[in-house]
Amino acid sequence: MSFSKDMYLKMGISQKVYDFTEEIWESLKTRFEEIDAVSEYNQMKVIAAMQKNRVSEACLLGTTGYGYNDLGRETLEAVYADIFHTEDALVRPQITCGTHALALALMSNLRPGDELLSPVGKPYDTLEEVIGIRESKGSLKEYGITYAQVDLKEDGSFDFEGIKKAIHEKTKMVTIQRSKGYQTRPTLSVARIGELITFIKNIKPDVICMVDNCYGEFTEIIEPTDVGADLVVGSLIKNPGGGLAPIGGYLAGKKECIENAAYRLTSPGLGKEVGASLQVMNSFYQGLFLAPSVTANALKSAIFAANIYEKIGFKVVPDGKESRHDIIQAVTFGTPEGVIAFCQGIQQAAAVDGHVTPEPWDMPGYDSPVIMAAGAFVSGSSIELSADGPIKPPYAVYFQGGLTWQHGKFGIMKTLQRLVETGIVTKDFVISS
Ligand SMILES: *Cc1c(COP(=O)(O)O)cnc(C)c1O
């Protein structure tokens, strides 16, 4: 309520920015109630899986060395398998990030001579090097695994005819990216992913359908494995880590797919049996417990941003009204200055490193300079309030996260304040010409 207003003014938000954004927030309350309803369901889903698997205090303690019979690790993997309704799961601190989890899933389930198909267009930037779309040491291509791609149609729909033509005897695995990543195409709903998988399985039942689930977890009450995916893969410093997991990735799916991945992650013969959990189990469990509500907070922040920037006149994907299937909000500013000002506003709202100014840099894995704003408790964590954008046309910024809705709200107010201060948006909240 309005007693927060003085705090905002003290923290550098102008009266006009406050009034403008407050009015938009008021208009979103029904929408927010729907998000809370999804998070309520998912909270029960997580608690149910933890209770069923008898999560106990002993699970929260770690192991060292080989990590044989690690109760916490084994129970957590059973909990993940229950949440995703899969036969098995691999949830490990030894999986260093989302890209690693995806590379692991691909490299362990494909063999020389096989082909990987992406029926939803170009995959996430860092996967280009994993696949070998961009030359790279150790890529799938180097191992004789080929890649085929069918783009989405102009209107964002699946090119069913093209997909049918692209599936042949060598097609072993299909990769479907749920989230838009660094693109402005729409994110796929779980229902649409299900439709695509059904179509593919009708043509070739034994093809492995993998979904890159990054940023999608807990945004809906079902997950891709509820609609036919053989494997879902993601990062623990995004949604399912709830902001607490300090590292890690997960795979959940068919027993054989998980087995293959485990033998690749550790070693043939060892598989899931080794891998000490060190001191991370407590944060993996508690983060998973918080994940449904943290994801809801991030969704609210994204919707708030969409409605503000749409009203000003920038292109936003998803738009202010659309249903949400991931936590990412793209805003197209059309200039490097817009991207930079937005990211600087996010940084100014951070609890950690709020005093630093982000600049574009040449990040490993990306083909243009990228600017990243984050003041994170876990370095690089993008379930925390963060924004990033490649410095290349169409000059779109990708905003995500917010462990709390209040922080997300403040961050977005700061971005608008910064855009007004730099003259990119006028004092009457229209785009400067
Ligand atoms: C973040 C992300 C990845 C890669 O995860 P990292 O943890 O950054 O390596 C892959 N795919 C999508 C869609 C993502 O959002």
The ligand as an SDF file (V2000), in Angstrom:
LIG
                    3D

 15 15  0  0  0  0  0  0  0  0999 V2000
   19.7190  -21.1090  -19.4510 C   0  0  0  0  0  0  0  0  0  0  0  0
   19.3490  -22.0050  -20.5640 C   0  0  0  0  0  0  0  0  0  0  0  0
   20.2040  -23.0050  -21.0110 C   0  0  0  0  0  0  0  0  0  0  0  0
   21.6150  -23.1720  -20.5260 C   0  0  0  0  0  0  0  0  0  0  0  0
   21.7620  -23.1310  -19.1670 O   0  0  0  0  0  0  0  0  0  0  0  0
   23.1040  -22.5850  -18.4880 P   0  0  0  0  0  0  0  0  0  0  0  0
   22.8790  -22.9460  -17.0770 O   0  0  0  0  0  0  0  0  0  0  0  0
   23.1450  -21.1140  -18.7250 O   0  0  0  0  0  0  0  0  0  0  0  0
   24.2410  -23.2940  -19.0920 O   0  0  0  0  0  0  0  0  0  0  0  0
   19.7570  -23.8150  -22.0240 C   0  0  0  0  0  0  0  0  0  0  0  0
   18.5480  -23.6610  -22.5690 N   0  0  0  0  0  0  0  0  0  0  0  0
   17.7110  -22.6900  -22.1810 C   0  0  0  0  0  0  0  0  0  0  0  0
   16.3730  -22.5490  -22.8460 C   0  0  0  0  0  0  0  0  0  0  0  0
   18.0770  -21.8310  -21.1640 C   0  0  0  0  0  0  0  0  0  0  0  0
   17.2490  -20.8870  -20.7660 O   0  0  0  0  0  0  0  0  0  0  0  0
  1  2  1  0
  2  3  1  0
  2 14  2  0
  3  4  1  0
  3 10  2  0
  4  5  1  0
  5  6  1  0
  6  7  2  0
  6  8  1  0
  6  9  1  0
 10 11  1  0
 11 12  2  0
 12 13  1  0
 12 14  1  0
 14 15  1  0
M  END
$$$$
